Amino acid sequence: MPPIKTLLQNSTSPPMLILWFYLSYWLTLILTYNTLSIQNYLQCCFVAILIGVANTCAGMGEKTVREWFEENPLRFVRYFMIPFGVSSISMTAGLSGEEEFFLIFSTDGGKLGTELGVATGSVAVLAVARWAFIDKEEEKGFEERYDGVRKEDERL
């Protein structure tokens, strides 16, 4: 399988689609509110580095950093992005005030609709790409194998 298809297959499994949804939601939330200063982002980076290093060490096991990174480069990035995203969303919600957010969701219906719509749309594009380029190919391979088995059965 070509490297781009392998990357697409690895990065569009159902658990990864959930993470893509979170990333898209985070991006639209940060761009919509833009309440964080450079100092706030540095604090989020510090949290991400602390937790990301711990996640990486726990996930590596006996492998070297190079082996572990080459196995799945997105996992390495993900281990740092998740704590960065969580801390920056909570900081954005905290700095925006109680009337702007309920938990991590905007109280303004229009903004919430935009944030969730962009996140859902981006995941839908990835899911359709997986279906079109990966799952269709697997279905063809299955049908060919099934036809071969059926023909063998008919001969018997």
C-alpha positions as CSV (number, residue, x, y, z in Angstrom):
1,M,0.0,0.0,0.0
2,P,1.4,3.5,-0.9
3,P,2.6,5.5,2.1
4,I,-0.2,8.1,1.7
5,K,-2.8,5.4,1.9
6,T,-1.1,3.9,5.0
7,L,-1.1,7.3,6.6
8,L,-4.8,7.8,5.7
9,Q,-5.7,4.4,7.1
10,N,-3.8,4.9,10.3
11,S,-5.1,8.4,10.9
12,T,-8.8,7.8,10.1
13,S,-9.7,4.9,12.3
14,P,-12.8,5.6,14.5
15,P,-10.7,6.6,17.6
16,M,-8.6,8.9,15.4
17,L,-11.7,10.5,13.9
18,I,-12.7,11.4,17.4
19,L,-9.4,13.0,18.0
20,W,-9.7,14.9,14.7
21,F,-13.1,16.2,15.9
22,Y,-11.5,17.4,19.1
23,L,-8.7,19.1,17.1
24,S,-11.1,20.9,14.8
25,Y,-13.3,22.0,17.7
26,W,-10.2,23.3,19.5
27,L,-9.0,25.2,16.4
28,T,-12.4,26.9,15.9
29,L,-12.8,27.7,19.6
30,I,-9.3,29.3,19.8
31,L,-9.9,31.3,16.6
32,T,-13.3,32.4,17.6
33,Y,-12.5,33.6,21.1
34,N,-8.7,34.5,20.8
35,T,-8.5,35.4,24.5
36,L,-5.1,33.8,25.3
37,S,-1.9,35.9,25.6
38,I,1.6,34.7,24.7
39,Q,2.1,33.9,28.4
40,N,-1.0,31.8,28.5
41,Y,0.2,29.8,25.5
42,L,3.6,29.3,27.1
43,Q,1.9,27.9,30.2
44,C,-0.1,25.5,27.9
45,C,3.1,24.5,26.2
46,F,4.8,23.8,29.6
47,V,1.9,21.6,30.6
48,A,2.0,19.9,27.2
49,I,5.7,19.2,27.5
50,L,5.4,17.8,31.0
51,I,2.5,15.5,30.2
52,G,3.7,14.7,26.7
53,V,7.1,13.5,27.9
54,A,5.4,11.3,30.5
55,N,3.0,9.9,27.9
56,T,5.8,9.2,25.5
57,C,7.9,7.4,28.1
58,A,5.0,5.3,29.2
59,G,4.0,4.5,25.6
60,M,7.5,3.6,24.3
61,G,8.1,0.5,26.5
62,E,11.4,-1.0,25.5
63,K,11.7,0.7,22.1
64,T,14.0,3.5,21.3
65,V,12.6,6.9,20.6
66,R,13.4,6.5,16.9
67,E,11.7,3.1,16.6
68,W,8.7,4.4,18.4
69,F,8.4,7.6,16.4
70,E,8.8,5.8,13.0
71,E,6.1,3.3,13.9
72,N,3.5,6.1,14.1
73,P,4.6,9.7,13.9
74,L,1.1,11.0,14.6
75,R,1.0,9.3,17.9
76,F,4.1,11.3,19.0
77,V,2.5,14.6,18.0
78,R,-0.8,13.5,19.6
79,Y,0.8,12.9,23.0
80,F,1.8,16.5,23.1
81,M,-1.2,18.1,21.4
82,I,-3.9,16.6,23.7
83,P,-2.6,18.2,26.9
84,F,-1.9,21.4,25.1
85,G,-5.5,21.5,23.7
86,V,-7.1,20.6,27.0
87,S,-5.2,23.3,29.0
88,S,-5.8,26.0,26.3
89,I,-9.5,25.2,26.1
90,S,-9.9,25.3,29.8
91,M,-7.9,28.5,30.0
92,T,-10.0,30.1,27.2
93,A,-13.2,29.2,29.0
94,G,-11.9,30.5,32.3
95,L,-10.7,33.8,30.9
96,S,-13.8,34.4,28.8
97,G,-16.1,34.4,31.8
98,E,-19.0,32.2,33.1
99,E,-21.6,33.8,30.8
100,E,-19.6,32.9,27.7
101,F,-19.2,29.2,28.4
102,F,-21.0,26.3,29.9
103,L,-18.2,23.8,30.7
104,I,-16.2,24.0,27.4
105,F,-19.2,24.8,25.2
106,S,-20.1,28.3,24.1
107,T,-23.4,29.7,25.4
108,D,-23.9,31.6,22.2
109,G,-25.9,29.2,19.9
110,G,-24.4,30.6,16.7
111,K,-20.8,30.2,17.8
112,L,-21.5,26.8,19.2
113,G,-23.1,25.8,15.9
114,T,-20.1,27.0,14.0
115,E,-17.6,25.3,16.2
116,L,-19.5,22.0,16.2
117,G,-20.3,22.3,12.4
118,V,-16.7,22.9,11.4
119,A,-15.5,19.9,13.6
120,T,-18.2,17.6,12.2
121,G,-17.5,18.7,8.6
122,S,-13.8,18.1,8.9
123,V,-14.4,14.6,10.4
124,A,-16.9,13.9,7.6
125,V,-14.4,14.8,4.9
126,L,-11.8,12.4,6.5
127,A,-14.4,9.6,6.9
128,V,-15.5,9.9,3.2
129,A,-11.8,9.9,2.2
130,R,-11.2,6.7,4.1
131,W,-14.4,5.1,2.7
132,A,-13.4,6.1,-0.9
133,F,-9.7,5.2,-0.8
134,I,-9.3,2.5,1.8
135,D,-12.6,0.7,2.6
136,K,-13.6,0.4,-1.1
137,E,-10.3,-1.3,-1.9
138,E,-10.7,-3.7,1.0
139,E,-14.2,-4.5,-0.2
140,K,-12.9,-5.3,-3.7
141,G,-10.2,-7.6,-2.3
142,F,-12.8,-9.4,-0.2
143,E,-15.1,-9.8,-3.1
144,E,-12.3,-11.2,-5.3
145,R,-11.3,-13.7,-2.5
146,Y,-15.0,-14.6,-2.0
147,D,-15.5,-15.2,-5.7
148,G,-12.4,-17.4,-5.8
149,V,-13.7,-19.5,-2.9
150,R,-17.1,-19.8,-4.4
151,K,-15.7,-21.0,-7.7
152,E,-13.6,-23.6,-5.9
153,D,-16.8,-24.8,-4.0
154,E,-18.7,-25.1,-7.3
155,R,-15.9,-27.4,-8.8
156,L,-16.2,-29.7,-5.8
